[in-house]
């Protein structure tokens, strides 16, 4: 009986030491749920917002640079009278360190109309910063799609010319996370 107690104590001490050192039973994955909101503005060849324009949207979750299984989402929606449509998708992003180095995940999104396609991405580091330790992040990004033949002016939601963001390296004062313009 005494021998069994000693063996059990040794096993418990060994198990506790393995658990506290991270060798067993710990999760080296840091998960953040990301709600990704993509606002798309569609302008016609005259620079006017397009009402009723069909916008195709696709999103895919990536691990490193490889698409993750069946994580692909495809949606179609139509712009409102202001030329806008919004798509929302949610994914859990993980920074898996079980390999001894971090393998962060990301979300790739693409919006397209006839003649224009553009994309924005969401990465783990950005989500981690937005989450602030809560494990959840809501991130909004904007895409402007312009019909071929229109030279994109500096345009925003109020039809005026806003200032460039402080970190902008371009002289163009229009700001969106991404916009596509196919010159004539």
N, C-alpha and C positions, 0 to 999 in steps of 0.2 A: 504494500500500500504506500509506504513511504517512498519507494522507488518511483511509483507512478506519479506521485505529487511532484517529485523533483523533475521528472521528465516533462510533465505538464508545465511547470514553472519555466524550465529552460525553453520549451517551445513557445510559450507566451512572450518571454523576453526576446527571443530571436524574432518572432513575428512582429512585435512592437518596434524593434530596431529596424527591421526591413521596411515597415510601413512609414516610420518617421524619416527614413533616409530617402524615401521616394522610389524604392525598388519595387514595391508591390502596392496595389490598391489605390494609387493616386492617379488623378486625371491631369495630365499635362496639357490638356486642351483648354483654351480660354474661348468660350463661345459668346458671341454677341448677336442678338437678333437685330437685323437691319430692315427697316421699312424704307425702301427706295422710292422716291416720288420723282417722276420725270415729267416736267411741264414742257409741252411742245407748242411752239408758235409757228404757223404756216402763213407765209406771205406769197401773193401771186406775182406775176411778172411785172406788175406795176407798183409793187411794194405795199399793197393793201392786204389786210387780214382776210383769209379765205374761210368763209362759212361753209360747212358741209363737206370739207375735204377729208377723204378717207386717209387715215394715218395707220400704217402697219408698225407694230411694236414687237420687239423680241428681247428677251433677257436670258442670260445663262450664268450659272455660278461656275467659277473656276477655282481649281486647286493649283496653285502655282500658275502654269500656263496651259493646263489641260482642263477641258470642260468636265464638269462633274456629272456623271451618270445621266439621268433623265431630268436634269434641273431646268431644261429649256422651257420657257413660257412664250407663247405667241398670242397677241391680241390685236384686234382691229377696232378703231373707234373713229368718230367723225368730229371735226372741229366745230366749236360753237361760233356765234356771230362775231366774236372778237378774234377768231382765227386760232383759238387755243383748244388743246385737249390735254388731259392729264392721265398718266398711267402710274399705278402703284403696285409694287411687288414686294414680297417679304422673303428674306432668306436668313438662315443662321450662318454666320461666318465664324470660322474657327481658325485659331493660330495653333496648329498642332506641333508640339515640341517633343513628341515621343521619339523622333528620329535623332534627337540630339541637336537639331537646329530647327528654327521656326519655319513652317510652311504655311504662310498666310493664304487665306482665300479671298476672292473678290467677286464682284458682279459686273458683267458687261451688258450694256443695253444699247439697242439700235432702234432708231425711229426713221421711217422712210415714207415718202410720197412718190408719185410718179415724177422722176427727174431729180430727186434729191434724197440723200441718205446721210445720217450722221449718228454719232454715238457718244455716250458718256459712261464712265466707269465709277464704281464705288469699291474702295479697298478696305481691308481689315484695319489698317492703321488709322484711316479716316474715321471709321466706325468706332474704334476704340476711343479716339479723341472726343467724338460726339457723345458717346455713351457715358463718359465721366464715371465709370465704375458701376453703372446700373445694369449693364448687360443688355441694354436696348438703345438703339439709335434710330432717329428719323432724319433722313438726309434728302434734301430737295435739290435737283439740278435742272437747268433749263437748256433746251435745244431750240434753235430757230432753223426752220427749213424754208428755203426760198426757191420758188419756181425758176427754172432756167430762163435767162434773159433779163433778169433784174440785178442791178448793181446795188448791193446792200448798203444803205446809208446807216447812219448812227440812229438806231431806233430802239425805243423801249415801250413799256405798256401804256405810257401816257402820250405817245407820239412826240416826245421831245428828246433832246440830246443830253443824256446824263453824263456825269464825270466818270472817268475811268476809275476802276478800283485801284487802291494804293499799290497793289502788287502787279498791276498790268505793265507789261513791257512794250506795249504797242501804242501808237499814237491814236488809234481808233477809240473814241470814248464810249462806243457801244459795248456793253458787257453781257455776255451769256456764257454759260459753261461751254457751249459749243454751238456754232452755227455753220450751215453749209450754204455756199453761194456759188452757183455755176455761172460764170460770166458768159455773155453772148458770144 
